[in-house]
Amino acid sequence: MSTDLSLREARGIALTAQGFGARFRPRGEVRPAHLRAVADRVGAVQIDSVNVVTRSHRLPFFSRLGPYDTARLDRLRDRAGSRHVVEYWAHEASLVPCETWPLFGFRMRRAEDSWGSMQGVAARHPQIVEDVLAEVRRVGPITARGLETRLAHDVPRPREGWGWNWSVVKAALEHLFWTGRITSAGRTIRFERRYAVPEAVLPAEVVAAGPHGNHPVAEDDALAALVEISGRALGVGSAQCLRDYMRLSPAQAAPAIARLVEEGVLVPVRVQGWRRPCYLHRDAALPRRRPAVAALLSPFDSLVWQRDRTRALFGFDFRLEIYVPAAQRVHGYYVLPFLLDDALVARVDAKADRAAGVLRAQAIHWEPGAYDTDAAVRLAAELDALARFLGLAGVAVGRVSGAA
């Protein structure tokens, strides 16, 4: 493959690396193996509590595979014997393959002196942290609220001051989660994290490779492995893309990138129109023809995590407006980019109206020059598929801009 890539070639490589295209979609039902393949390919699936459409971590699998049984995905996260992914702070709060968990040992070690309320609870109430850890080890998996109730009963403390205040227990749990002393055994129906010690959730060899195990991964090896995962998932990207994928600092990522270049894992390339030097993963595939894709994306999809990359690759200026005051929003509250073949062509402000039984496309904004009859038909089909995936009876479309 040439060290000079056109923008179209870079887009094809990026989309293939992320698992978009007809060859990745099963002809029959989506099986657990397909879900595992997506998790492995993208390396990290971001979690977010906003449930306007559905839990955000479900959408990347839908975008790549089509409708599937979400209980199968839950089992990959929640069930011993079927568990393939576990939660940790990767890009943000994310699901990562279990084998990736110990690679964040450097982050877990630094979290011993973590920020904010978690640092406070470890410094001011070290005994609480130890009591919380001991109780999770004894009775886990358990939610934060369940743990507070148990501690109030089993380890009574006077209520004056703090007692077994839920926020203190939660802060202790989050501190321990950051440090890797506890992990997640999955989520409840209410989306509450179920805390457990790693040895109750993860394979013994994974625990051993963690920061508190017998054979922890060396930090430089772990950082190189994380950058390699990022490079494989991106296909091609700048140093900024490679480090942002797993939220690494420039100081952490630069030596890892240099090492991977020396080993031939990453190949320096030039991409048309990109001002930054880029790197191509040695296993990246350039599709022979333009990808045939129609997919609605989560606003937290890994394809659009890095805003500069999204702008450079697709000419698509994307930002989250969830925290923007309603009157100042341009495209809407929960906006799903629409990927059509190798272009991001529209934005759908979507909401699952479960009371009415419909998926509301409250606003559809087409990119300049992107609208035509074929694009509209394919978007309608994807909205219908998403509605059925969510168990809704149909689609209600609001205002449309950028259409003929």
C-alpha positions, 0 to 999 in steps of 0.5 A: 500500500502506498505511503500517500493516501487519498482522502477516499482511500483513508475513509475506506481504510477507517470504515473497514477498520471499524467494521462497517460494510456488507461483509461484516453484517451477518446474513442471518441472526446476529450471534454472540460471536458477531458481537464479540468480533465488534468489541474486539475490532473497535477495542472499546465501546463507550458507555453513557447513561443517557437513554433518550434512544437506548443505552448508548453502548448498544448502538455501535453493535446495531450500526455495524450488525443490524438488529440483534438480541440485546440480552446476548450483549448483556450476557457478554458483559454480565454472565460468568462463563460468557463474559467477554467484556468488562468496564473500565476507564478507556476512552471514557467509561467503556466496555473493553475486552477482558484481556485489555483490562490489565493494560490500564494498570498504569492508570489504576496505579495513578488512581491511588492518588485520584482526583476529587471526591475519590481522592478525598475519601481515600485520604480522609476515610481510609478505613471506609475504603478498606471496609467497602473493599472487604464487604465487596469481597465478601458479598459481591457482586453488589450495587452501591445502594445495596452495599450502603444498606449492608454496611449500615446493617453489618458495620453500624456507625453513628449517623452524626457526621457522615454515617454510611452516607451513600455518596461516601460509599459511592466515592469509595467504590469509584476510588477502588474501581479506578485503582483496579481493586474492584471491577464491574460484574455488569449492570442491573436492569436499572443500569446500576453497576454491580461491583465485585473483586477482579478475581470473581469476574476476570480470568486468573491470568488477566488478574495476574497481569493487572497492577495488583497481580503477580505478573503486572504488565510493564507500563511501556509494554501496556502503553504500546499495546494500547496504541496498537489496539487504537491503531488497529481500530482506526486503520489510519490516523494521526498521533492525536487520534492514536492517543485520544482513542484510549485517552493517553497523554502525549508523553505516554503515547509518543514513545509507544508510537515510536516503538511501534513504527520501529517494529513495523506495526505502524507505518508513517503515511501522508493523507490528502488534506491532512496537515498532521503526519499520520500512521497506517496500521500494518494490518489495515485493509483498503477495500477494493470498492467504495463501502456500501454502508447505511448506518445511524451512529451513536453520538458516542460511536468510536468512528466519531470520537475525535472531532478533528479526525471526523472533520478531516476524514468526512468534512463533518463538524460534529459536536455533542449538544446534550449540555448546550441550552435548548435554545442554543442547539443547532441540530438537537439534543441526541443527534445520530450521524447518518453514515451513507457509503463512505460519507456522513450525510445527515444528522437525526435528532432522535428520541424513543417515545416509548409511551407513544410507541414510536421513534421520533426523528424530531429533526433531520438535517442533511449536509449540503448537497447530500440529499437525494431520493436514494439517500432519503430512502436509505435513511428511512429504512435505517430509521425503520430498522432502528425503531423495530430494534427498539421495539417501537411500532413506527417512525414519526418525522419532524422537520427536515432541513437541507432536502429538496 
